Amino acid sequence: MFREADLDRLRAAATVKGPLVPGEIGALQAALGEAVAAITGWASPTFDDQLLQAAPKLQLIAHTAGTVRTLVSQGCRPVGEPY
């Protein structure tokens, strides 16, 4: 999703865990443990209650491709807020 130069810029500003292998939920849960932001792409899983519980500090999900309808669950937004 990112060129190496882009990843280097991100690494200069923050701790980067990844890129992660799609489908390895355990690795994603571990990476989210201290995360305040997640950058997602095409193969990202839905951020359901199980993933959100693994990410107590998460404040931002930045999706780089298409719609977020399949990426976010009701737990990702305040009650009553539309997608």
VODREN-235016 format. One record per residue (C-alpha): x, y, z. Coordinates in steps of 0.001 Angstrom, whole numbers, plus 500000, padded with zeros to 6 digits. Layout:
<rs>
r u = X, v = Y, w = Z
...
</rs>
This chain:
<rs>
r u = 500000, v = 500000, w = 500000
r u = 502901, v = 502377, w = 500755
r u = 506232, v = 502828, w = 499057
r u = 509278, v = 502326, w = 501283
r u = 509946, v = 506093, w = 501305
r u = 506402, v = 506666, w = 502597
r u = 506879, v = 504071, w = 505321
r u = 510149, v = 505727, w = 506298
r u = 508318, v = 509043, w = 506723
r u = 505686, v = 507361, w = 508883
r u = 508375, v = 505622, w = 510955
r u = 510062, v = 508974, w = 511556
r u = 506832, v = 510304, w = 513078
r u = 505427, v = 507257, w = 514890
r u = 505940, v = 503644, w = 515839
r u = 504835, v = 501568, w = 512836
r u = 503709, v = 497949, w = 513268
r u = 503418, v = 496438, w = 509851
r u = 502574, v = 496082, w = 507109
r u = 500765, v = 493030, w = 508494
r u = 499774, v = 489893, w = 506597
r u = 496046, v = 489939, w = 505714
r u = 494049, v = 487395, w = 507685
r u = 496434, v = 487116, w = 510638
r u = 494011, v = 488447, w = 513251
r u = 496250, v = 487514, w = 516188
r u = 499102, v = 489625, w = 514830
r u = 496696, v = 492498, w = 514201
r u = 495312, v = 492289, w = 517740
r u = 498849, v = 492359, w = 519154
r u = 499783, v = 495343, w = 516982
r u = 496671, v = 497232, w = 518077
r u = 497433, v = 496834, w = 521775
r u = 499153, v = 500219, w = 522095
r u = 497948, v = 501781, w = 518834
r u = 496288, v = 505183, w = 518723
r u = 495813, v = 504993, w = 514943
r u = 495414, v = 502264, w = 512331
r u = 495962, v = 502709, w = 508605
r u = 493893, v = 500168, w = 506696
r u = 493525, v = 499019, w = 503098
r u = 491674, v = 496594, w = 500827
r u = 492197, v = 493378, w = 502793
r u = 491603, v = 494814, w = 506253
r u = 489154, v = 492941, w = 508480
r u = 486093, v = 494527, w = 510059
r u = 486913, v = 496404, w = 513242
r u = 484332, v = 494504, w = 515278
r u = 483993, v = 494378, w = 519075
r u = 486761, v = 491744, w = 519337
r u = 489296, v = 493907, w = 517488
r u = 488206, v = 497061, w = 519279
r u = 488690, v = 495383, w = 522660
r u = 492284, v = 494644, w = 521602
r u = 492762, v = 498348, w = 520824
r u = 491829, v = 500319, w = 523953
r u = 493817, v = 503408, w = 522888
r u = 492646, v = 503490, w = 519247
r u = 491367, v = 506928, w = 518227
r u = 491652, v = 506857, w = 514437
r u = 491104, v = 504366, w = 511623
r u = 492424, v = 505843, w = 508362
r u = 491187, v = 503746, w = 505448
r u = 493140, v = 504124, w = 502204
r u = 490753, v = 502405, w = 499804
r u = 487059, v = 502520, w = 499022
r u = 484149, v = 502496, w = 501419
r u = 484411, v = 501892, w = 505169
r u = 481023, v = 500171, w = 505396
r u = 482580, v = 496704, w = 505600
r u = 485472, v = 497917, w = 507759
r u = 483723, v = 499503, w = 510720
r u = 481158, v = 498011, w = 513046
r u = 478628, v = 499750, w = 515290
r u = 481300, v = 499751, w = 518032
r u = 483470, v = 502111, w = 515985
r u = 481180, v = 505081, w = 516274
r u = 479087, v = 506842, w = 518893
r u = 475524, v = 505608, w = 519291
r u = 473210, v = 507289, w = 516791
r u = 475963, v = 508485, w = 514444
r u = 475511, v = 507469, w = 510773
r u = 478289, v = 505945, w = 508660
</rs>
